[in-house]
């Protein structure tokens, strides 16, 4: 029964592997190659320039600002988003007052909350960014309008203020990513055996203790994957989309919101410097790999079996 | 997650860690693979079509049966004018198969074709995704349009196409020396745009001096109307009225020095005076509250609704805000007000120049066809079709007789008449896009007008950016001829 097993496996794997190599690995190698050229992206002739792009990058203030903001997003967003999502998921599944008959239950109306939290996930990120851009509009926007109605004066300029702009963007990113993790963690919590909670209940554990001693350790795997996934979103696509659509300039005011993927995009598609753009792309790749490695390393812990 | 793994691994092994991180990393940087996916091809095949026979009707020797491909930017002007001109070409050369496509994403669509050496025959290189002209010229990707300019014009064969254009159009298409790489088809009037009706309500005329401007803003402020607003999110709209203001104060050579990235160009007293005048608008509270957070549509909307009197803009605003501007608005454009009696140029000095840059790629298969299409577009009939469908002037000098002119257009024509030869044409936005938009616009002027930088600080910052751009060897530099 064993002969031909490997041929069988290889036969099945060869097509997806080939696709992966051609469409993922090969472009990566190409990008690294282009980062050593002065390719403009607008004509087929270019020359090797050695490490010129890299020395330029290390001297480039905008690059360092973009890196700083990207790293800040990668650290801050998973913390806030996952923290909120864990809290909400716990309240929806376990945190309710114990009513008769049920050992654990969520707060009242948890079915509705689940849908409400998940809703932003259904909207395209571009639409969310545009909607929030209108909400943050200092003159006609909803946010300042509400504040005015409450009697506040000297209203903030939100996206027009370098001290606030990045925080507005963080708020939007949290708003549209939390819901997904609420649903993910709810699913995880549903698979935790009820007798654990029963035992905790008999021992008189408070809600907080139940969460920190039972729910979180048993959810750890999910939290860790979510952490990496969220960080990658913050470093890549979602961070780019929101900054590109919402911010002044984009990337402003005065470089206060610029992020690495936006800088890659601008160098490649506005300034005609594709070679330099791939160099920044290589830096972004290293940051992302480092982030994933650190999270994996820090997240190591005993596997629990239940 | 309920994992019931039978093998007792303690978390992740080192190898697993590396493998997993790599796999995660690999799905992360889509931009990179995206960039490389437009990998450079070979230099294309030089399969140009054979030339046709030169004749009085066909001065560019277009091959009558060769296919022609046009790519038109589908933005504020729409594409109707280009389709009208295409129909004329089709009638003149019935054997030619014409491919016409419109897009807003010029660079995404055309980048791979430039890299592959197979670009279309005529491109309207415009919009947010405009391909960098400096790079295209520097990399010799464009055809010289001199044959088109020297060809007889459609309406009057005794005149060349060059003779029928508005002043400055040909020079704008030159980057270094004689060749003309770009044909700017639209003709834009920049300046301070306002509603004559709103001024009438305040019993005021358009302020010809800066003191009058401040007095009028003070009067408006008492009525709860702001003097000015601008596209706070894109502060590079401010130069539309600020640059001609600088030229008016210190003469056109100040702008030329700025364009040439000369050291200390921004430290000229005229720049300082103009910056301080604009900064005063902010200091005295004459700028609409919240302007720094408004995008161009937001600021134009507030202005069209009478919340502010003046806005720096270009003549496209009439078409862009057609649905918002009230019927009795009487849209008008004003030249920069005089700062004082020592101004170098008279009141009426205005910035007007070509917009909507059309290019014929060097590797185009049918470059003669592309130029012939431009020659058709520069006829009086095509120019009229453009003006009536877009409310904008074209590069063709004339073409406004016998069509109904809208308010803004009428005012633009009058402003050009008043300016006479005092038309300035700063080139930063064509030559150094990043410097103009991101650095001077957002980081310099934007910060100053939001009150976060003084004029002196803004000038110092901008001069630093300009010096850096002058030193940067990776960008091509240009000089005024």
Interface residues (C-beta under 8 A of the other chain):
Chain A: X23 X24 X25 X27 X28 X30 X31 X34 X38 X39 X40 X41 X42 X43 X44 X45 X46 X56 X133 X136 X137 X138 X139 X140 X144 X155 X157 X158 X159 X160 X161 X162 X188 X191 X192 X218 X219 X221 X222 X228 X232 X235 X236 X237 X240 X248 X249 X251 X252 X253 X254 X255 X261 X264 X265 X266 X268 X269 X270 X271 X272 X273 X274 X276 X277 X278 X281 X282 X284 X285 X288 X289 X292 X293 X296 X297 X300 X301 X302 X303 X305 X306
Chain B: X1 X2 X3 X4 X5 X9 X10 X11 X12 X17 X18 X20 X21 X22 X24 X25 X26 X27 X28 X29 X30 X31 X32 X33 X35 X36 X37 X38 X39 X40 X41 X42 X43 X44 X107 X108 X111 X114 X115 X116 X117 X129 X131 X132 X134 X135 X136 X138 X139 X140 X141 X232 X233 X234 X235 X288 X289 X290 X291 X292 X293 X294 X295 X298 X302 X307 X433 X434 X437 X438 X441 X442 X443 X446 X447 X450 X452 X474 X475
